[in-house]
Amino acid sequence: MRSKGQIDRVVGCDIDAGKNTRLGQLDAMYSDAQTMLDSEQLDLVILATPNDTHEWLGAAILGASIHCLIEKPIASTSAGAQQLFDRAKDTDVFLTSGYLLRHHAGVKKLRELTPTGAVGALKNLTYRRHTARERPAKTNVVEGLASHGIDVAFFLGNDGSEVSLRSEDYFDAKGQSTTRENATKALLKFEVQPQASTSFEALIDVGWGQNAESREIIVEGANGTASVDFGRHGSYFLNGAGYEIDQAMPPLEAQVIATLSQKSVTRKHRQAVMTTATLLDRFSN
C-alpha cells in the first residue's frame, strides 16, 4: 500500500525485540506502545495483540485520538466492546474490528446476490474453516475460528440482530465431546432473522488440526446457491458456474482503506460490531 501511495509511513510495535528484524521494511520499530503513541503522528493503529490485551491497549489508542482497528474479538466481552465504543465516541475517532471478510470481494458478491439477487431470500448458510494448524495458545475455537463465521452470518443477513441459538457442540482432537475452552473443533447452529417475515439457518463448522484446509462459505436461497472460497478474493460460484470479479482488491487492503476513510463511528457500524460481540457472549456462557 505504501508503494501505491495509499499510505505514507508504517511503524510497528512489539515487546519481542526480535520482531524488529523479522517484520522488515518498517519506517520505525518500537517495543513500548505508549512510546510509539507519543513519538508518532498516527492516523490508524491495527491492534493485533493477544485477545486479553485488546481492551486496555485499545483504550490507550483511542484515548490518543487515533483511529483503531482491533483484531477479532474486539474485546473479551460485549461489555468491554461497549466501553471501547464509548471511548471512541468521547475522542471522536473511528473504531472497528478485524472482521476481514466484510471486505472480501467474494463475500460482498454473496451479499449482492441475496435477498433480491439471483440467490434470493436466504434459507441456509454454511461457513466452514478447517486448518491443519494446531490450536494457538490463549484462545478458544469460538474466538479464534468461529467468530469470523458468526460475523459473516450477520453481514449476509444485512446485520439483522434477531438470533436464536439452536445448538453448540465442541470436540477435542480425538473427536470426543469436550468443553469450549478445550475444544479444537466446533459445530455451531443458530437462526438469524433479518426481518420479521424471514429467517435463515447458519451452520458454523470450524476446527484446528484438521486433515485438510477448507475456507468455504455456501449460501442457499429461494432461487439458487452461491459459494466462495475465501482463501481467494477474486472469484465466486453461482449455481455451479464459476465467475471472476474484476479489480478485486485484497481484503486487508480494502479494510485499511475503508477504515482510514471514516471520521467517526456511526450508529449502524457500532450496532453491527456489537451484535457479533453479543452473540459471542452467548456462545461463551
N, C-alpha and C positions, 0 to 999 in steps of 0.2 A: 504493500500500500504506500510506503514511503517512496519507492521508486516511481510510482504512478503519480506522485504529487498529491495524494489524498490526505496524507498526514506529514508532519514536519519532523518532530523529534520523538524518539522512542526510548524510554528508560525502563529499567527493571529493578525489582527489589526482592531479595530473598535472604533469609537468615543463613542459608547454606552458601558460604563464600565460594564454593566450587562451581556454583551455577554461573558465576561471572564469566568463566571461560567456556562453559558448555552452551550458554544461550547465544553468544556471539552477535555481532553487528548491532549492538545497542549503543546509543549515544552516551549513556551513563548507567552505572550499576550501584545500587545501594543495598546495605544489609539491615537498615532500620527504616521502617515505614514513615515515622514522623520526620526523620531527616530528609527523606525524599520529598514529602509534602511541603516541608519548609524551604527546600532548595530549588524546587522546580515550579514553573507556571504551567500546570497541567489542565487539560480540557477533559480528560477521561482517565479513570483508573479501572482496569479489569482486575477484579479480585478473584484469584484462583488458588486460594489457600485452603487448608483443611476446613471442613464444614463447621467445626465448633469455634472457629475464629471469625466467621462471617459477620456476626452482629457487632462485635466491638471494633473490628477493623473498618467495617462498613460505616459505622457511626463516625469514626475519626475522619474518613474520607469525605463523607457528606458534610461534616462539620467544617471542613476546609473549603466548602462551596465548590466541590468538584463533582462532575457527573460520575456515576459509578455503575459498572456492570458487574454484578456479583454472580459467580458461577452457582448453578443449582446445587442444593436448595438455597434460596436466598437467606434463610435463617433456620434455626433448629425447630422453631415452632411458628405457627401463624401469628401469635402474639409478638414474637421477635420481628417478623416481617412487617407487621403493622407499625412497630416502633421505628423501623428504618424508613418507612414511607413518611411517617410523621416528621422525622429528621430532615428528609429531603424537602418536604413542604416548608419547613422552618427556614431552610437555607436557599430555597427556590432553585433547586437543581434537579436533574433527571436521574432516576434510579430504575434499573431494570434487572432482570435475572437472566442467567445464561441458558435460556431455552432456545438453543440454536436452531431447532427445526422449524420454528416460526419464520425463519428467514431462508429456509431451504426452498429452492425454486420448484422442486417436485412436490413438496408438501403444500406450497402455496397453490400449485396447479390443482391438487386434490380439493382444496377449499373452493376453487373456482367451479369445479365440477359438481359440487353439492351446495345447497339442495336443489337449485334451479337449473343446473347444467346437465350434462349428458348422463351423470350417475343418478341424479335425482335425490330425493329425500333419503338421508342415511338410515340404514337399518342395522348394520353391523360394522364394527371397526376392529381390526386386529393389528396390534403393534407387537412385533417380535424383534428382540435384540438378544442374540446369543453371542458370546465371545469365548474364545479359548483362554483368554487371560484369567489368571487367578484373582480371587477377591482381594481388593486393596484393603489395607489396614484402615481402621477408624471410619468405616462407612458400612451401610447395610444395603441390601438388594433393592429396597424401595427408593432410597435417596440416590444411590449410585447408578441404577439402571432404569427402574420403573418410572421415575419422576418425569423423564422426557416423554414417555408414552402417555402418562396421565395428562400432561400439558397439551400434547397433540390432540387428544380427545376433546378437550375444551376448545382448542383452536379450530378444529374442523367442525365443531358444533357452534361456531361463532360465539365462543366463550359463554355458552349457557351455563347457569350456575346451579340448576336443579340436578342433584345427583343422588342415586340410590345404590348403595353397596350391595352386591349380590354374594360375593364370596372372595376369600383370600386364602391361598394355600402356599406354604413355604416348604422347601425341600433342601436337604443337605447334599453333599457331593455324591452320596450313595443312593440318592433318590428317596430317602426316608423323610417323613414329615418332621418338621422342626419349627423353631421359633423364627420370627422375622430377623432378630439380631444374629442368629447363627446360620441363616439360610444363604445358599449360593444360587438358588433358583426360586422364582415366584410366578404364580398364576393369579392375576387379579381380575375380577369381573365387576363391572358396575354399569349402571344405566345413566345416560346423560339426556336431559330433557331441555333442549334449547328453547322450545316454545311450548305453550300449553297443550298443543294438539299433536306434537311429535316427540319421539324419543328414539334413541338407538342404544344398542348394547356394545360395550367396549371390553375387549379381552387384551390384557397386557401380559405378555409371555416373555420373561427375561431370565438370563442366567449367566453366571461366570463358570469357567472351567468346562465349557461345553465342547463337543467334538468338532463342531464346525461354526464358522462365523455366519451370522444372519443379521441383516439390517432391513427390515421389511415392514411396510405399512400397507394394509389392504382395506379398502372401503367398499362395502356392498350397499347399493341403494335401490330405490324402487325401479330404476331404469337400466342399471348396469353395474359394472365392477371396475375399479381402478386400483392401481398399486404403484408404489415407488420402492426402489432400493435406495435407502437414504445414505448409503455409502457413496452414492453418486448423486450429483446435484443437477445434472443436465438432461434427465430423461424421466419418462413415466410410462405406464401401461394403461390402456383403456380397452376393456372387453377383449383382452388378449393381444392387442396390437401395440407395438412399441412406438413412442414418439419422442423426438428430441425437442429440447427447449432452447430457443435461440438466445444467445447472450446471457446464459445463466451465470450469475455471479456466485462465487464460493460463499457458503452461508456465513462464515465468520466475518468475511469482508463486508457482506451486506448488513450484518448485525452491528458492526462497529460504525459504519456509515449512518445507519438509521439512528443509533444512539447519539452520535455527535450532532445529528440534525435536530434533536429535541431541545427544548428550552426548559421545560419543567414537566412534572408528572400530571397526566390528565386523569380524570376520574375513571375513564374506561380502561386505561392501561393499569392503573392501580387495582381495579376490580379483577382484571384478567389474571394478574400475578397472584393476588390474594386468594382467588378461587382455587388455584392449584395448591397453594400453601395450606389452605384449609382442608382440602381433601387428603393431602399428605398427613396432616394431623390425624385424620380419621383412620387412615390405614395404620398409623403408628400406635393407636390406643387399643 
